[in-house]
Amino acid sequence: MQPENNVLRTRDAIVEAVHRSWWNVDRELGVGSELLFAEGGVCVMPALTMRGRHEIAEGYAKRQSNGPRLSRHLVSNLVATCTDSERAHASYALSLFAANGVAPLTVSSPSAICDVEDRFVLTYSGWLIEHRELTAVFVAPDNDSVMLRAGESR
């Protein structure tokens, strides 16, 4: 069992890692997102599974294939748990607002709301995502995400 201060520091680091990963997708277009995953990291989305950093980099590059893309991934109800001194878990809800184009865009509701489960591993580079899985809970009929197609998630 970890001392309480270590547990709190680990939870803070995991919360930061979750937010940083989605900030990267929204603000950096996912460029470098693969570096937030462990070398053999896996990212499972309803329409796409990416294994390893190379596939993750390619997957996020596809987001830009139709021109400029604007997104905001809003994390809520995040619970971080320390498994042991080198492993942790995060569970949360993710609300996605996304469309092709540049700001400001008109939006009436989220493109999707997903449950997300992340497993983290402590490395020399810090806490990295070992496995991320998104499960669609609500998907808008006009959702156009290459990773979460409305027709493929139902």
C-alpha positions in Angstrom: 0.0 0.0 0.0 1.3 3.4 -0.9 1.6 6.2 1.7 -1.3 8.7 1.4 0.9 11.5 0.0 2.1 9.3 -2.8 -1.5 8.2 -3.6 -2.6 11.9 -3.8 0.4 12.8 -6.0 -0.3 9.9 -8.3 -4.0 10.8 -8.6 -3.1 14.4 -9.4 -0.7 13.2 -12.1 -3.3 10.9 -13.6 -5.9 13.7 -13.7 -3.3 15.9 -15.4 -2.4 13.2 -17.9 -6.0 12.7 -18.9 -6.7 16.4 -19.4 -3.3 16.8 -21.2 -4.2 14.0 -23.7 -7.5 15.6 -24.7 -6.0 19.1 -24.7 -3.4 17.8 -27.2 -6.2 16.5 -29.5 -8.1 19.8 -29.3 -5.3 22.4 -29.3 -2.5 20.6 -31.1 -4.7 18.6 -33.5 -3.4 15.4 -32.0 0.1 16.0 -33.2 2.4 14.2 -30.7 -0.6 12.5 -29.0 1.1 9.2 -29.6 3.9 10.2 -27.1 1.3 10.4 -24.3 0.8 6.6 -24.8 3.2 3.9 -23.7 5.3 2.4 -26.6 2.8 -0.5 -27.0 -0.2 1.6 -26.0 -3.7 0.7 -27.3 -6.5 3.2 -28.0 -9.9 1.5 -28.6 -12.7 3.7 -30.1 -16.0 2.5 -31.5 -15.0 2.8 -35.1 -11.2 2.3 -34.8 -8.6 0.4 -32.7 -5.1 1.8 -32.8 -2.2 -0.3 -31.5 1.2 1.3 -30.8 2.5 4.8 -31.3 2.7 4.6 -35.1 -1.0 3.7 -35.5 -2.1 6.2 -32.9 -0.1 9.0 -34.8 -1.7 7.9 -38.1 -5.2 7.8 -36.5 -5.0 11.3 -35.3 -3.5 12.5 -38.6 -6.7 11.2 -40.3 -8.7 13.7 -38.3 -7.3 16.5 -40.5 -7.9 14.6 -43.8 -11.0 16.7 -44.7 -9.4 20.1 -43.9 -9.5 22.1 -40.7 -11.1 20.3 -37.8 -12.3 21.9 -34.5 -13.0 19.8 -31.4 -13.4 20.1 -27.7 -13.3 17.0 -25.6 -14.8 17.9 -22.2 -13.9 15.5 -19.3 -16.2 15.1 -16.4 -16.9 12.7 -13.5 -13.2 11.7 -13.5 -12.2 9.1 -10.8 -8.5 8.2 -10.6 -7.4 5.1 -8.7 -3.9 3.9 -7.9 -3.5 0.2 -8.7 0.1 0.1 -7.3 3.2 2.2 -7.4 3.5 1.9 -11.2 -0.1 1.5 -12.4 -3.2 3.6 -12.2 -6.7 3.8 -13.7 -9.0 6.6 -14.7 -12.7 6.4 -15.4 -14.6 9.3 -16.7 -17.3 10.7 -19.1 -16.2 12.5 -22.2 -18.4 15.0 -24.1 -17.3 15.7 -27.6 -18.1 18.8 -29.6 -16.6 18.6 -33.1 -17.0 19.6 -36.7 -15.0 20.4 -39.7 -14.1 24.1 -40.0 -12.7 26.9 -38.0 -14.0 28.8 -34.9 -16.6 29.9 -34.2 -18.8 27.0 -35.3 -22.5 26.6 -34.6 -23.4 23.7 -32.4 -26.6 22.6 -30.7 -25.5 19.5 -28.8 -22.5 17.3 -28.3 -21.4 15.1 -31.2 -21.1 12.3 -28.7 -20.9 11.4 -25.0 -18.6 8.5 -24.2 -17.6 6.5 -21.1 -13.8 6.2 -21.0 -11.5 3.8 -19.2 -7.8 4.6 -19.2 -5.0 2.4 -17.7 -1.7 4.2 -17.0 1.8 2.9 -16.5 4.6 4.8 -14.8 7.7 5.1 -17.1 10.9 7.1 -17.2 8.8 9.7 -19.2 6.1 9.9 -16.5 2.6 8.4 -16.5 1.7 7.2 -19.9 -1.6 5.7 -21.3 -1.2 1.9 -21.6 -4.8 1.3 -22.7 -7.6 3.7 -23.5 -11.1 2.5 -24.3 -14.1 4.7 -25.3 -17.6 3.4 -25.2 -20.3 5.4 -27.0 -23.2 6.3 -24.7 -24.9 8.9 -26.9 -24.0 9.7 -30.5 -25.6 12.6 -32.5 -27.0 11.6 -35.9 -24.8 14.1 -37.7 -21.6 13.0 -35.9 -18.8 13.0 -38.5 -15.8 11.7 -36.4 -13.6 9.3 -38.2 -13.1 7.5 -34.9 -16.7 7.5 -33.8 -19.0 7.2 -36.8 -22.7 7.3 -35.8 -23.6 4.3 -37.9 -20.7 2.2 -36.7 -21.2 2.7 -33.0 -24.7 1.4 -32.7 
